[in-house]
Amino acid sequence: MKLNKKTCSGLLIILLLGTMLFAAGCSKGTSTTTVNTKLITTSTSAITGSVHTTAQTGDTVKVDYTLKLADGTVFDTSVGKTPFQFTLGQKQVIPGFENAVLGMKVGDAKTVTIPAADAYGPRDESLVQVVQKSKLPQDTEPQVGMQLQSSNADGSTTIFTITKIDGTAVTLDGNSPLAGKDLTFDIKLLEIAAK
């Protein structure tokens, strides 16, 4: 770009005005400095973006939890172990647990009771089967509490738990052990990783 005398004169006037305004602002004390600092801070956050402080859909979070049954029995806990990590909105946990974590801030702790419908759902008696021992894999010696995996026609799998052995008959239950139960969770949010 070619600068002519007229353009140079205009630039010189603008520079002189800017210098005078700057000098006038400095002579008025710290209030101008404060305003300038605020402008710089606002500008910086606009450029870099702000990191949110509450758990939102899409965030990967780490929590400590303790799961209790209705009678107060502790069924499971992550306390003293590796924190539980999951991504909100990915259906990696039961709906009630995810809803409880949404909106929490790091360091927040809460106790929530999740009804069976928002946990593992109701029991499905069609998932209970009685089979003969001979139908189980040959190298399996069935025991109550043992879990077996079955492949379904759609490619999914179902975990069956042996709940009863009566002679040569074995009762298999494909329900989660928590199906049909209201669950109480103590939850503490340890960390949020932004989207």
Secondary structure, DSSP 8 states (H G I E B T S, - for coil): ----HHHHHHHHHHHHHHHHHHHHHHHT-HHHHHHHHHHHHHHHHHHH----SB--TT-EEEEEEEEE-TTS-EEEE-TTS--EEEETTSS-S-HHHHHHHTT-BTT-EEEEEE-GGGTT-S--GGGEEEEEGGGS-TT----TT-EEEEE-TTS-EEEEEEEEEETTEEEEE-S-TTTT--EEEEEEEEEEE--
